[in-house]
């Protein structure tokens, strides 16, 4: 386990715009660096980086080019959260997700705003998708709506679409 307590310590391990650590890392401060991060697990307050590759990511907010992780647990994924080109993860647990493409096994989120969603199960507040939303199992949400006028309704191959009652 590698722990960073200052930006100087972090910058010292950055080589050619990359932070490659063959271990888990903890970052005890928020940071914004134009670098790519590769580590087993990342535990940080807020992360702003180019690409992130990790087994697990636990953070307040994540802003990145691409994220490839086993599990992502974050407050939000978008401006003060995860804004990403692609999010590829086994599980994503977050408040809000705004991303171009999401490829995940399970997504549990407050709200999802995405261009394309490909997932096993989705459990969310409000879902807005571009033109097509397909899951292998089920979608459970407060609302689901396509942004594009010409669109297809959500498809649940082996499950069902459940609209939760507002409380």
BAMI-270602 format. One record per residue: residue in one letter; z, x, y of N, C-alpha, C in turn. Coordinates in Angstrom, 1 decimal, always signed. Layout:
# residues N
+------+--------+--------+--------+--------+--------+--------+--------+--------+--------+
: type :    n_w :    n_u :    n_v :   ca_w :   ca_u :   ca_v :    c_w :    c_u :    c_v :
+------+--------+--------+--------+--------+--------+--------+--------+--------+--------+
:    A :      Z :      X :      Y :      Z :      X :      Y :      Z :      X :      Y :
...
+------+--------+--------+--------+--------+--------+--------+--------+--------+--------+
This chain:
# residues 167
+------+--------+--------+--------+--------+--------+--------+--------+--------+--------+
: type :    n_w :    n_u :    n_v :   ca_w :   ca_u :   ca_v :    c_w :    c_u :    c_v :
+------+--------+--------+--------+--------+--------+--------+--------+--------+--------+
:    X :   +0.0 :   +0.9 :   -1.2 :   +0.0 :   +0.0 :   +0.0 :   +0.0 :   +0.9 :   +1.2 :
:    X :   -1.0 :   +0.7 :   +2.1 :   -1.1 :   +1.4 :   +3.4 :   -0.7 :   +0.5 :   +4.5 :
:    X :   +0.2 :   +0.9 :   +5.4 :   +0.6 :   +0.1 :   +6.5 :   +0.2 :   +0.7 :   +7.8 :
:    X :   -0.4 :   +0.0 :   +8.7 :   -0.8 :   +0.5 :  +10.0 :   +0.1 :   -0.2 :  +11.0 :
:    X :   +0.7 :   +0.6 :  +11.9 :   +1.6 :   +0.0 :  +12.9 :   +1.0 :   +0.2 :  +14.3 :
:    X :   +0.0 :   +1.1 :  +14.4 :   -0.6 :   +1.3 :  +15.7 :   -2.1 :   +1.4 :  +15.6 :
:    X :   -2.9 :   +1.1 :  +16.6 :   -4.3 :   +1.2 :  +16.6 :   -4.8 :   +2.6 :  +16.4 :
:    X :   -4.0 :   +3.6 :  +16.9 :   -4.3 :   +5.0 :  +16.7 :   -4.3 :   +5.4 :  +15.2 :
:    X :   -3.3 :   +4.9 :  +14.4 :   -3.3 :   +5.1 :  +13.0 :   -4.5 :   +4.5 :  +12.3 :
:    X :   -4.9 :   +3.3 :  +12.7 :   -6.0 :   +2.7 :  +12.1 :   -7.3 :   +3.4 :  +12.4 :
:    X :   -7.5 :   +3.8 :  +13.7 :   -8.7 :   +4.5 :  +14.1 :   -8.8 :   +5.9 :  +13.4 :
:    X :   -7.7 :   +6.5 :  +13.1 :   -7.7 :   +7.8 :  +12.4 :   -8.4 :   +7.7 :  +11.0 :
:    X :   -8.3 :   +6.5 :  +10.4 :   -8.8 :   +6.4 :   +9.0 :  -10.3 :   +5.8 :   +9.0 :
:    X :  -10.8 :   +5.5 :  +10.2 :  -12.1 :   +5.0 :  +10.3 :  -13.1 :   +6.1 :  +10.4 :
:    X :  -14.1 :   +6.1 :   +9.4 :  -15.1 :   +7.1 :   +9.3 :  -16.5 :   +6.4 :   +9.4 :
:    X :  -17.3 :   +6.9 :  +10.3 :  -18.7 :   +6.3 :  +10.4 :  -18.7 :   +4.8 :  +10.6 :
:    X :  -17.7 :   +4.3 :  +11.3 :  -17.7 :   +2.8 :  +11.6 :  -17.1 :   +2.0 :  +10.4 :
:    X :  -16.5 :   +2.7 :   +9.4 :  -16.0 :   +2.0 :   +8.3 :  -14.5 :   +2.4 :   +8.0 :
:    X :  -13.7 :   +1.4 :   +7.6 :  -12.4 :   +1.6 :   +7.1 :  -12.4 :   +1.3 :   +5.6 :
:    X :  -12.5 :   +2.3 :   +4.8 :  -12.5 :   +2.2 :   +3.3 :  -11.2 :   +2.7 :   +2.7 :
:    X :  -10.4 :   +1.7 :   +2.3 :   -9.1 :   +2.1 :   +1.7 :   -9.1 :   +1.6 :   +0.2 :
:    X :   -8.8 :   +2.5 :   -0.7 :   -8.8 :   +2.1 :   -2.1 :   -7.3 :   +1.7 :   -2.4 :
:    X :   -6.8 :   +0.7 :   -1.7 :   -5.5 :   +0.2 :   -1.8 :   -5.4 :   -1.1 :   -1.0 :
:    X :   -4.2 :   -1.7 :   -1.0 :   -3.9 :   -2.8 :   -0.2 :   -3.5 :   -2.3 :   +1.2 :
:    X :   -3.8 :   -3.1 :   +2.3 :   -3.4 :   -2.6 :   +3.6 :   -2.7 :   -3.8 :   +4.3 :
:    X :   -1.8 :   -3.4 :   +5.2 :   -1.1 :   -4.3 :   +6.1 :   -1.3 :   -3.7 :   +7.5 :
:    X :   -1.7 :   -4.6 :   +8.4 :   -2.0 :   -4.2 :   +9.8 :   -1.0 :   -5.0 :  +10.6 :
:    X :   +0.0 :   -4.4 :  +11.3 :   +1.1 :   -5.0 :  +12.0 :   +0.7 :   -5.3 :  +13.5 :
:    X :   -0.5 :   -5.5 :  +13.8 :   -0.9 :   -5.8 :  +15.2 :   -2.3 :   -6.4 :  +15.1 :
:    X :   -2.7 :   -7.2 :  +16.2 :   -4.0 :   -7.7 :  +16.3 :   -4.9 :   -6.7 :  +16.8 :
:    X :   -6.2 :   -6.7 :  +16.3 :   -7.1 :   -5.7 :  +16.8 :   -8.5 :   -6.2 :  +16.8 :
:    X :   -9.4 :   -5.6 :  +17.6 :  -10.8 :   -5.9 :  +17.7 :  -11.5 :   -4.5 :  +17.7 :
:    X :  -12.2 :   -4.2 :  +16.6 :  -12.9 :   -3.0 :  +16.5 :  -14.3 :   -3.3 :  +15.8 :
:    X :  -15.3 :   -2.7 :  +16.2 :  -16.7 :   -2.9 :  +15.6 :  -16.8 :   -2.1 :  +14.4 :
:    X :  -16.0 :   -2.4 :  +13.3 :  -16.0 :   -1.6 :  +12.1 :  -16.1 :   -2.6 :  +10.9 :
:    X :  -16.4 :   -2.0 :   +9.8 :  -16.4 :   -2.8 :   +8.5 :  -15.1 :   -2.3 :   +7.8 :
:    X :  -14.5 :   -3.3 :   +7.1 :  -13.3 :   -3.0 :   +6.4 :  -13.4 :   -3.3 :   +4.9 :
:    X :  -13.1 :   -2.4 :   +4.0 :  -13.0 :   -2.6 :   +2.6 :  -11.7 :   -2.1 :   +2.1 :
:    X :  -11.0 :   -3.1 :   +1.4 :   -9.6 :   -2.8 :   +0.9 :   -9.4 :   -3.8 :   -0.3 :
:    X :   -8.3 :   -3.5 :   -1.1 :   -8.0 :   -4.4 :   -2.1 :   -7.5 :   -5.7 :   -1.6 :
:    X :   -6.5 :   -5.7 :   -0.7 :   -6.0 :   -6.8 :   +0.0 :   -5.7 :   -6.5 :   +1.4 :
:    X :   -5.9 :   -7.5 :   +2.3 :   -5.6 :   -7.3 :   +3.7 :   -4.6 :   -8.3 :   +4.2 :
:    X :   -3.6 :   -7.8 :   +4.8 :   -2.5 :   -8.7 :   +5.4 :   -2.4 :   -8.3 :   +6.9 :
:    X :   -2.9 :   -9.2 :   +7.8 :   -2.9 :   -8.8 :   +9.2 :   -2.7 :  -10.1 :  +10.0 :
:    X :   -2.4 :   -9.9 :  +11.3 :   -2.2 :  -11.0 :  +12.3 :   -3.6 :  -11.6 :  +12.6 :
:    X :   -4.4 :  -10.9 :  +13.3 :   -5.7 :  -11.3 :  +13.6 :   -6.7 :  -10.2 :  +13.4 :
:    X :   -7.9 :  -10.5 :  +12.8 :   -8.8 :   -9.5 :  +12.5 :  -10.2 :   -9.8 :  +13.2 :
:    X :  -10.7 :   -8.9 :  +13.9 :  -12.1 :   -9.0 :  +14.5 :  -12.8 :   -7.7 :  +14.0 :
:    X :  -13.8 :   -7.9 :  +13.1 :  -14.4 :   -6.8 :  +12.5 :  -15.9 :   -7.1 :  +12.2 :
:    X :  -16.6 :   -6.1 :  +11.7 :  -18.0 :   -6.4 :  +11.3 :  -18.1 :   -7.1 :  +10.0 :
:    X :  -17.9 :   -6.4 :   +8.9 :  -17.9 :   -7.0 :   +7.5 :  -16.5 :   -6.7 :   +6.9 :
:    X :  -16.0 :   -7.7 :   +6.1 :  -14.7 :   -7.5 :   +5.5 :  -14.9 :   -7.8 :   +4.0 :
:    X :  -14.5 :   -6.8 :   +3.2 :  -14.5 :   -6.9 :   +1.7 :  -13.1 :   -6.6 :   +1.2 :
:    X :  -12.5 :   -7.6 :   +0.5 :  -11.2 :   -7.5 :   +0.1 :  -10.9 :   -8.4 :   -1.1 :
:    X :   -9.9 :   -8.1 :   -1.9 :   -9.5 :   -9.0 :   -2.9 :   -8.9 :  -10.3 :   -2.3 :
:    X :   -7.9 :  -10.1 :   -1.4 :   -7.3 :  -11.2 :   -0.8 :   -7.2 :  -10.9 :   +0.7 :
:    X :   -7.3 :  -11.9 :   +1.6 :   -7.1 :  -11.7 :   +3.0 :   -6.1 :  -12.8 :   +3.5 :
:    X :   -5.0 :  -12.3 :   +4.1 :   -4.0 :  -13.2 :   +4.7 :   -4.0 :  -12.8 :   +6.1 :
:    X :   -4.3 :  -13.8 :   +7.0 :   -4.4 :  -13.4 :   +8.4 :   -4.2 :  -14.7 :   +9.3 :
:    X :   -3.9 :  -14.5 :  +10.5 :   -3.8 :  -15.6 :  +11.4 :   -5.3 :  -16.1 :  +11.7 :
:    X :   -6.1 :  -15.2 :  +12.3 :   -7.4 :  -15.6 :  +12.7 :   -8.3 :  -14.4 :  +12.2 :
:    X :   -9.5 :  -14.8 :  +11.8 :  -10.5 :  -13.8 :  +11.3 :  -11.8 :  -14.1 :  +12.0 :
:    X :  -12.4 :  -13.1 :  +12.7 :  -13.7 :  -13.1 :  +13.2 :  -14.5 :  -12.0 :  +12.7 :
:    X :  -15.6 :  -12.2 :  +11.9 :  -16.3 :  -11.2 :  +11.2 :  -17.7 :  -11.5 :  +11.0 :
:    X :  -18.5 :  -10.5 :  +10.8 :  -19.9 :  -10.7 :  +10.4 :  -20.1 :  -11.3 :   +9.1 :
:    X :  -19.6 :  -10.7 :   +8.0 :  -19.6 :  -11.2 :   +6.7 :  -18.2 :  -11.0 :   +6.0 :
:    X :  -17.8 :  -11.9 :   +5.2 :  -16.5 :  -11.8 :   +4.5 :  -16.8 :  -12.0 :   +3.1 :
:    X :  -16.3 :  -11.1 :   +2.2 :  -16.4 :  -11.2 :   +0.8 :  -15.1 :  -11.0 :   +0.2 :
:    X :  -14.4 :  -12.0 :   -0.3 :  -13.0 :  -11.9 :   -0.7 :  -12.7 :  -12.7 :   -1.9 :
:    X :  -11.7 :  -12.4 :   -2.7 :  -11.2 :  -13.2 :   -3.8 :  -10.6 :  -14.5 :   -3.2 :
:    X :   -9.6 :  -14.3 :   -2.4 :   -8.9 :  -15.4 :   -1.8 :   -8.7 :  -15.2 :   -0.3 :
:    X :   -8.9 :  -16.2 :   +0.5 :   -8.7 :  -16.1 :   +2.0 :   -7.6 :  -17.2 :   +2.4 :
:    X :   -6.5 :  -16.7 :   +3.0 :   -5.5 :  -17.6 :   +3.5 :   -5.4 :  -17.3 :   +5.0 :
:    X :   -5.8 :  -18.2 :   +5.8 :   -5.8 :  -18.0 :   +7.3 :   -5.4 :  -19.2 :   +8.0 :
:    X :   -4.9 :  -19.0 :   +9.2 :   -4.6 :  -20.1 :  +10.1 :   -5.9 :  -20.9 :  +10.4 :
:    X :   -6.9 :  -20.3 :  +11.0 :   -8.2 :  -20.9 :  +11.2 :   -9.3 :  -19.9 :  +10.9 :
:    X :  -10.4 :  -20.4 :  +10.6 :  -11.6 :  -19.5 :  +10.4 :  -12.6 :  -20.0 :  +11.4 :
:    X :  -12.7 :  -19.4 :  +12.6 :  -13.6 :  -19.6 :  +13.7 :  -13.0 :  -19.0 :  +15.0 :
:    X :  -13.5 :  -19.2 :  +16.2 :  -13.0 :  -18.6 :  +17.4 :  -11.5 :  -18.6 :  +17.5 :
:    X :  -10.9 :  -17.6 :  +17.1 :   -9.5 :  -17.5 :  +16.9 :   -9.3 :  -17.9 :  +15.4 :
:    X :  -10.3 :  -17.6 :  +14.6 :  -10.4 :  -18.0 :  +13.2 :  -11.5 :  -17.2 :  +12.5 :
:    X :  -12.2 :  -17.8 :  +11.6 :  -13.3 :  -17.0 :  +10.9 :  -14.7 :  -17.5 :  +11.4 :
:    X :  -15.3 :  -16.7 :  +12.2 :  -16.7 :  -16.9 :  +12.6 :  -17.5 :  -15.9 :  +11.8 :
:    X :  -18.4 :  -16.4 :  +10.9 :  -19.0 :  -15.4 :  +10.0 :  -20.4 :  -15.8 :   +9.7 :
:    X :  -21.2 :  -14.8 :   +9.3 :  -22.6 :  -15.1 :   +8.8 :  -22.5 :  -15.7 :   +7.5 :
:    X :  -21.8 :  -15.1 :   +6.5 :  -21.5 :  -15.6 :   +5.2 :  -20.1 :  -15.4 :   +4.8 :
:    X :  -19.5 :  -16.5 :   +4.2 :  -18.2 :  -16.3 :   +3.6 :  -18.4 :  -16.6 :   +2.1 :
:    X :  -18.0 :  -15.6 :   +1.3 :  -18.1 :  -15.7 :   -0.1 :  -16.7 :  -15.4 :   -0.7 :
:    X :  -16.1 :  -16.5 :   -1.3 :  -14.7 :  -16.3 :   -1.7 :  -14.4 :  -17.2 :   -2.9 :
:    X :  -13.4 :  -16.9 :   -3.6 :  -13.0 :  -17.7 :   -4.7 :  -12.3 :  -18.9 :   -4.2 :
:    X :  -11.3 :  -18.7 :   -3.3 :  -10.6 :  -19.8 :   -2.7 :  -10.4 :  -19.6 :   -1.2 :
:    X :  -10.6 :  -20.6 :   -0.4 :  -10.4 :  -20.5 :   +1.1 :   -9.4 :  -21.6 :   +1.5 :
:    X :   -8.3 :  -21.2 :   +2.0 :   -7.3 :  -22.1 :   +2.6 :   -7.2 :  -21.8 :   +4.0 :
:    X :   -7.6 :  -22.8 :   +4.9 :   -7.6 :  -22.6 :   +6.3 :   -7.4 :  -23.8 :   +7.1 :
:    X :   -7.1 :  -23.7 :   +8.4 :   -7.0 :  -24.9 :   +9.3 :   -8.4 :  -25.4 :   +9.6 :
:    X :   -9.2 :  -24.6 :  +10.3 :  -10.6 :  -24.9 :  +10.6 :  -11.5 :  -23.8 :  +10.1 :
:    X :  -12.7 :  -24.2 :   +9.7 :  -13.7 :  -23.2 :   +9.2 :  -15.0 :  -23.5 :  +10.0 :
:    X :  -15.5 :  -22.5 :  +10.7 :  -16.9 :  -22.7 :  +11.3 :  -17.7 :  -21.5 :  +10.9 :
:    X :  -18.7 :  -21.7 :  +10.1 :  -19.5 :  -20.6 :   +9.6 :  -21.0 :  -21.1 :   +9.3 :
:    X :  -21.9 :  -20.1 :   +9.2 :  -23.3 :  -20.4 :   +9.0 :  -23.4 :  -20.9 :   +7.5 :
:    X :  -23.0 :  -20.1 :   +6.6 :  -23.1 :  -20.4 :   +5.2 :  -21.7 :  -20.2 :   +4.5 :
:    X :  -21.3 :  -21.1 :   +3.6 :  -20.1 :  -21.0 :   +2.9 :  -20.4 :  -21.1 :   +1.4 :
:    X :  -20.0 :  -20.0 :   +0.6 :  -20.2 :  -20.1 :   -0.8 :  -18.8 :  -19.8 :   -1.4 :
:    X :  -18.2 :  -20.8 :   -2.0 :  -16.8 :  -20.7 :   -2.5 :  -16.6 :  -21.5 :   -3.7 :
:    X :  -15.6 :  -21.2 :   -4.5 :  -15.2 :  -22.0 :   -5.6 :  -14.5 :  -23.3 :   -5.1 :
:    X :  -13.4 :  -23.0 :   -4.3 :  -12.6 :  -24.1 :   -3.8 :  -12.4 :  -23.9 :   -2.3 :
:    X :  -12.5 :  -25.0 :   -1.5 :  -12.2 :  -24.9 :   -0.1 :  -11.2 :  -26.0 :   +0.2 :
:    X :  -10.1 :  -25.5 :   +0.8 :   -9.0 :  -26.5 :   +1.3 :   -8.9 :  -26.2 :   +2.8 :
:    X :   -9.3 :  -27.1 :   +3.6 :   -9.3 :  -26.9 :   +5.1 :   -9.0 :  -28.1 :   +5.9 :
:    X :   -8.6 :  -27.9 :   +7.1 :   -8.4 :  -29.0 :   +8.1 :   -9.8 :  -29.6 :   +8.4 :
:    X :  -10.6 :  -28.8 :   +9.0 :  -12.0 :  -29.2 :   +9.4 :  -13.0 :  -28.1 :   +9.0 :
:    X :  -14.2 :  -28.6 :   +8.6 :  -15.3 :  -27.7 :   +8.2 :  -16.5 :  -28.0 :   +9.0 :
:    X :  -17.0 :  -27.0 :   +9.7 :  -18.3 :  -27.2 :  +10.5 :  -19.2 :  -26.1 :  +10.1 :
:    X :  -20.2 :  -26.4 :   +9.3 :  -21.0 :  -25.3 :   +8.7 :  -22.5 :  -25.7 :   +8.6 :
:    X :  -23.4 :  -24.7 :   +8.5 :  -24.8 :  -25.0 :   +8.3 :  -25.0 :  -25.4 :   +6.8 :
:    X :  -24.5 :  -24.6 :   +5.9 :  -24.7 :  -24.9 :   +4.4 :  -23.3 :  -24.7 :   +3.7 :
:    X :  -23.0 :  -25.6 :   +2.8 :  -21.8 :  -25.5 :   +2.0 :  -22.2 :  -25.6 :   +0.6 :
:    X :  -21.7 :  -24.7 :   -0.2 :  -21.9 :  -24.7 :   -1.7 :  -20.5 :  -24.4 :   -2.3 :
:    X :  -19.9 :  -25.4 :   -2.9 :  -18.6 :  -25.2 :   -3.4 :  -18.3 :  -26.0 :   -4.7 :
:    X :  -17.2 :  -25.6 :   -5.4 :  -16.8 :  -26.4 :   -6.5 :  -16.1 :  -27.7 :   -6.1 :
:    X :  -15.0 :  -27.6 :   -5.4 :  -14.3 :  -28.7 :   -4.8 :  -14.1 :  -28.5 :   -3.3 :
:    X :  -14.1 :  -29.5 :   -2.5 :  -13.8 :  -29.5 :   -1.1 :  -12.8 :  -30.5 :   -0.8 :
:    X :  -11.6 :  -30.0 :   -0.2 :  -10.6 :  -30.9 :   +0.3 :  -10.4 :  -30.6 :   +1.8 :
:    X :  -10.8 :  -31.5 :   +2.7 :  -10.8 :  -31.2 :   +4.1 :  -10.5 :  -32.4 :   +4.9 :
:    X :  -10.3 :  -32.1 :   +6.2 :  -10.2 :  -33.2 :   +7.2 :  -11.5 :  -33.8 :   +7.5 :
:    X :  -12.2 :  -33.2 :   +8.5 :  -13.6 :  -33.7 :   +8.9 :  -14.6 :  -32.7 :   +8.5 :
:    X :  -15.7 :  -33.1 :   +7.9 :  -16.8 :  -32.2 :   +7.5 :  -18.0 :  -32.6 :   +8.2 :
:    X :  -18.7 :  -31.6 :   +8.9 :  -20.0 :  -31.8 :   +9.5 :  -20.9 :  -30.8 :   +8.9 :
:    X :  -22.0 :  -31.3 :   +8.3 :  -22.9 :  -30.4 :   +7.7 :  -24.3 :  -30.6 :   +8.3 :
:    X :  -25.2 :  -29.6 :   +8.2 :  -26.5 :  -29.7 :   +8.8 :  -27.4 :  -30.8 :   +8.2 :
:    X :  -27.8 :  -30.7 :   +7.0 :  -28.7 :  -31.7 :   +6.4 :  -28.4 :  -32.0 :   +4.9 :
:    X :  -27.6 :  -31.1 :   +4.2 :  -27.4 :  -31.2 :   +2.8 :  -26.1 :  -30.6 :   +2.4 :
:    X :  -25.3 :  -31.4 :   +1.7 :  -24.0 :  -30.9 :   +1.2 :  -23.9 :  -31.3 :   -0.3 :
:    X :  -23.6 :  -30.3 :   -1.1 :  -23.6 :  -30.5 :   -2.5 :  -22.4 :  -29.7 :   -3.1 :
:    X :  -21.6 :  -30.4 :   -4.0 :  -20.5 :  -29.8 :   -4.7 :  -20.6 :  -30.1 :   -6.2 :
:    X :  -20.1 :  -29.2 :   -7.0 :  -20.2 :  -29.5 :   -8.4 :  -19.2 :  -30.5 :   -8.8 :
:    X :  -18.0 :  -30.6 :   -8.2 :  -17.0 :  -31.6 :   -8.6 :  -16.8 :  -32.7 :   -7.5 :
:    X :  -15.8 :  -32.6 :   -6.7 :  -15.5 :  -33.6 :   -5.8 :  -15.3 :  -33.2 :   -4.3 :
:    X :  -15.5 :  -34.1 :   -3.4 :  -15.2 :  -33.9 :   -2.0 :  -14.2 :  -35.0 :   -1.6 :
:    X :  -13.1 :  -34.5 :   -1.0 :  -12.0 :  -35.4 :   -0.5 :  -11.9 :  -35.0 :   +1.0 :
:    X :  -12.1 :  -36.0 :   +1.9 :  -12.0 :  -35.7 :   +3.3 :  -11.8 :  -37.0 :   +4.1 :
:    X :  -11.5 :  -36.8 :   +5.4 :  -11.3 :  -37.9 :   +6.3 :  -12.6 :  -38.5 :   +6.7 :
:    X :  -13.6 :  -37.6 :   +7.0 :  -14.9 :  -38.1 :   +7.3 :  -16.0 :  -37.0 :   +6.9 :
:    X :  -17.2 :  -37.4 :   +6.7 :  -18.3 :  -36.5 :   +6.4 :  -19.5 :  -37.0 :   +7.1 :
:    X :  -20.2 :  -36.1 :   +7.8 :  -21.4 :  -36.5 :   +8.6 :  -22.4 :  -35.4 :   +8.7 :
:    X :  -23.6 :  -35.7 :   +8.6 :  -24.7 :  -34.8 :   +8.8 :  -25.0 :  -34.7 :  +10.3 :
:    X :  -25.3 :  -33.4 :  +10.7 :  -25.6 :  -33.2 :  +12.1 :  -27.1 :  -33.5 :  +12.4 :
:    X :  -27.9 :  -33.3 :  +11.4 :  -29.4 :  -33.4 :  +11.6 :  -29.8 :  -34.9 :  +11.3 :
:    X :  -30.7 :  -35.4 :  +12.1 :  -31.1 :  -36.8 :  +12.0 :  -31.7 :  -37.0 :  +10.6 :
:    X :  -32.6 :  -36.2 :  +10.1 :  -33.2 :  -36.3 :   +8.8 :  -32.2 :  -35.5 :   +7.9 :
:    X :  -31.6 :  -36.2 :   +7.0 :  -30.6 :  -35.6 :   +6.1 :  -30.5 :  -36.3 :   +4.8 :
:    X :  -29.7 :  -35.8 :   +3.9 :  -29.4 :  -36.4 :   +2.6 :  -27.9 :  -36.6 :   +2.5 :
:    X :  -27.5 :  -37.7 :   +1.9 :  -26.0 :  -37.9 :   +1.8 :  -25.4 :  -36.9 :   +0.9 :
:    X :  -24.1 :  -36.6 :   +1.0 :  -23.4 :  -35.6 :   +0.1 :  -23.6 :  -35.9 :   -1.3 :
:    X :  -23.7 :  -34.9 :   -2.1 :  -23.9 :  -35.0 :   -3.6 :  -22.7 :  -34.4 :   -4.3 :
:    X :  -22.1 :  -35.2 :   -5.2 :  -21.0 :  -34.7 :   -6.0 :  -21.5 :  -34.8 :   -7.5 :
:    X :  -21.8 :  -33.7 :   -8.1 :  -22.5 :  -33.7 :   -9.4 :  -21.6 :  -34.2 :  -10.5 :
:    X :  -20.3 :  -33.7 :  -10.6 :  -19.4 :  -34.2 :  -11.7 :  -18.2 :  -34.9 :  -11.2 :
:    X :  -18.2 :  -35.2 :   -9.9 :  -17.0 :  -35.9 :   -9.4 :  -17.4 :  -37.0 :   -8.5 :
:    X :  -16.6 :  -37.2 :   -7.4 :  -16.8 :  -38.3 :   -6.5 :  -16.5 :  -37.9 :   -5.1 :
:    X :  -17.0 :  -38.6 :   -4.1 :  -16.7 :  -38.5 :   -2.7 :  -15.6 :  -39.5 :   -2.4 :
:    X :  -14.5 :  -38.9 :   -1.9 :  -13.3 :  -39.8 :   -1.6 :  -13.0 :  -39.6 :   -0.1 :
:    X :  -13.1 :  -40.7 :   +0.7 :  -12.8 :  -40.7 :   +2.1 :  -11.3 :  -41.1 :   +2.2 :
:    X :  -10.5 :  -40.2 :   +2.7 :   -9.0 :  -40.5 :   +2.9 :   -8.8 :  -41.3 :   +4.1 :
:    X :   -7.9 :  -42.2 :   +3.9 :   -7.4 :  -43.1 :   +5.1 :   -6.7 :  -42.2 :   +6.1 :
:    X :   -7.0 :  -42.5 :   +7.4 :   -6.4 :  -41.8 :   +8.5 :   -4.9 :  -42.3 :   +8.6 :
:    X :   -4.0 :  -41.4 :   +8.8 :   -2.6 :  -41.8 :   +8.9 :   -2.1 :  -41.8 :  +10.3 :
+------+--------+--------+--------+--------+--------+--------+--------+--------+--------+
